Amino acid sequence: LFGTDKGYQKLKALKKEEEST
């Protein structure tokens, strides 16, 4: 998966947006 925490945060934000929409 993502080696950096940044990538994980990005994915988390994306998922959050999807759920919010």
Protein Blocks (a to p, Z undefined) as FASTA:
>chain_A
ZZbfklmmmmmmmmmmmmmZZ
